[in-house]
Structures are given as C-alpha cells and as structure tokens.
Amino acid sequence: MEPVGSFLPGKSGSSHFDPVVFVKQPRTILRLLCWVFSMVVFSCIVNEGYMNIGSERLLCVFNKNADACNYGVTVGVVCFLGSVCFLVLDIYFPTIHSVRLRRRATLIDMVFSALASFLWFVGFCFLANQWQQTTEEELPLAQGSDAARAAVAFCFFSILTWAGLTALALQTFINLFQNFSLFTDQLDDSAVTTTTPAARPSPTESP
C-alpha cells in the first residue's frame, strides 16, 4: 500500500493522498479487477443464467442445478462488496497511526483474499463441471450459453486476481513486522544510551 518506510510508527498519515498514484498501484488495479469480475459473474447469472421451458419455474442453465447459480451469485455479491470495502480501506490505510491496527487490517485483507480465491476456485470447478454436463436439448436456441461461458471464464480470472491480492497482503504483513522490529530495536538502543550513567571523574591525587 505504501513504501516500506511508511510502515514505521510516526510516519503514518504523513503522506498526502494522490488519486493518480493510488489508481496506478498494483493493489488498486487488482481491487478494481476483482470488483469488475465479481460484478460480471453475478450479473451474467442473474440476467441470463435462468431459463423458462414450458413452465413457470425458472431453471438454471448449468445443468438445471439451482445450487450452481446460487453459488455463483452468492460468491459474486460477497466478493463485490468485499472489493469495495477493502478499496476504501486502502485509501485510509496510510492515515492509520497504530502499527497494531495496520497489522490487523492487513491480516484481515490477507485472510479474506485467500478465502475469496479458494471460493472462486471451487466455483470455477463447480460451474465448469455443471456446464459440461449440460446438453443442447436442455438449452433450446443456445439460451443463456454466452452468459454461462462468461461466468465460468470470469470465475477463473477471479482466482488469479484474488491470489495476487493475497500475495500483496502477505508481503505487506511481513514488511510491517520487519519495520516494527527495526523501530523497536532503535528505541531500545536509544533508551540504553540515555540511561547509561556518565563516568565519574577520577579523584585528584593529594599533594
């Protein structure tokens, strides 16, 4: 989120927020991609992922398995909201003065990103398997086929983007520990220097 030096206590919040620099950061780009990919997945399923064949009941295009559509929509919405929340956190992260709060925020980011990547992996395998089992007779005039393929494809892309965010969060978490340890050592050294008593002058010899 910031250069390594900005993780030290006392420097938090000293940098001015630059929208252009913020948007160009790899973390921000991955956040926006996750946001877009999540929106594409649940939008494709909600808009064209259900079909109506001779009945009032809507059937999922993924092998008529309602669980597949529900899973894709649920994970898509959760990751969509998560992307927005963590994007806001990235904006306010430089203003956090406490290193402990920074570590907690980074840890939450890392855990959520890893979990999201895993959920997208499961979703990709699930939707791809159900789509392979879907026959042409179940989809007259290829109804919803483009949306189904797009959902499967962007599930795969989401695995990569969330995995990238996990790696960046892990790197930030390690940097926080390293810089905090360095800062603590510097405080200890300065404390030892200031508390060391001055040497007494040697007594003068009597004549």
ABEGO torsion letter per residue (X at the ends): XBBAAAABBGABGABBBBAAAAAABAAAAAAAAAAAAAAAAAAAAAAAABBBBGBABBBBABGGBAAAAAAAAAAAAAAAAAAAAAAAAAAAAAABABAAAAAAAAAAAAAAAAAAAAAAAAAAAAAAAAAAABBAAABBGGBGAAAAAAAAAAAAAAAAAAAAAAAAAAAAAAAAAAAAAAAAAAAAAAAAAAABBBBBBBBBBBX
